[in-house]
Amino acid sequence: MAAPKQIIFASAHRYDSAIRLGMSYLAEAMAQRGWRVLYIAQPTSPFHLFHPRAAATARSKLGEIGVQDYPVEAADESEPGALPGRVEGLQSLTLLPHVAKPGFSGEFSLNHWFKVAWPPVKDSVANAGFSAASAVVIDSPFFYPMARALGPPVAYRYADRLDRMASVTPAMLTMQARVFTEAELVVYTAHSLADHIGQRSRPSLYLPNGGRMHADRGPRLQPLALQHVKRPRVIYVGAMEAWLDWPLLSRAAALCPDVEFIALGRTADTPREMASAANLHVIDRVHNSSVPAFLDHCDVGLIPFRHGEHKALVHAINPLKLYEYMAAGLPVLASRSPELSRLGAPVVQYDGLDDFIVKLRQILAGDSGSTVEARRQFAAEASWWKRAEMLETAVMALERPAQP
């Protein structure tokens, strides 16, 4: 029997984070497709223990230093060929983190962090049996020097406009420009990102986010957090960052006191306008595995992004939450964006507060323009299994770079 194909993922986000992101789902789907998968997470450092927002995560990562196994179930009912398997994880500690702090924000830390990591990254990859990996898939320029040192072709998954994020260093943007030119493959999640990549002599691939259909589609128990929240309920799931339109949500809640607004995700600080509204409920610290139960007991999924000063960033987002809502059969109300329009998804798009309220009322009255079956079919056609199949085809066509 031939040995299974190997692939390495290196991500700024943990495989088993409370709110999972695209790299985690792609790694899982590749394991279901019979690949051996190694998932290298962003390293931590002793310095993170003294950062108020990073300390808890750093402590958790310190407890996971080394190699872990994450079981993968063949749980996607839309893909009967999916196999059970595992994702092998690698968590490391480095004494040279790259962060937006004096002394740690330059090119030196980017180029050398993995050389002073524990356990040693290159040795750990070799000891885990991944020396013959078909590719290293990265989602941050941070990992590019490490990926080059490992030897396989490099595929960069470009999912966010890093130049619009305050925490990203100039050195990271310089490294990203190199990646756009040098990486054997660039996959991008939104059409607008293609223009930012520029001209390449090597392959590029449009590979948007996907959805996960659940075999346990039967009725799930209502989460305790919703027990005393009346219907109808509209829900947003995801990061609560500056690009989320808090002002619109707060004004809509005030104008629709008979509707309960739920924001489910990770947040460090509850915005003042959310905390002051009786029918706005911010629920954090909810694990990804519990999200389907929340969706099953809500009536509309929201994607309320703030345009204006965040236009370039939000127009580059292919919303992961879109596929989660569709897999649950929820009607979706979203701020208008070119990416959503090009996807052809069965969603209702709005322009401004007044339009939001009118269309929300129409959806709650049963006029969403689509059926539960159509929404679930959209999610099934955009499953992570199918996204992984596209990635597999592209990776298998890559040639291993010549060693210096």
PyMOL commands that set and color helices and strands:
alter all, ss='L'
color gray80, all
select helices_A, chain A and resi 22-32+46-50+55-62+107-116+121-127+141-150+162-164+170-182+191-197+224-226+246-255+272-275+288-296+308-314+320-327+338-343+352-364+372-381+384-396
alter helices_A, ss='H'
color red, helices_A
select strands_A, chain A and resi 6-11+36-41+66-72+85-91+93-94+117-118+136-138+154-158+185-188+204-206+233-237+260-264+280-283+300-303+332-335+348-350
alter strands_A, ss='S'
color yellow, strands_A
deselect
rebuild
show_as cartoon
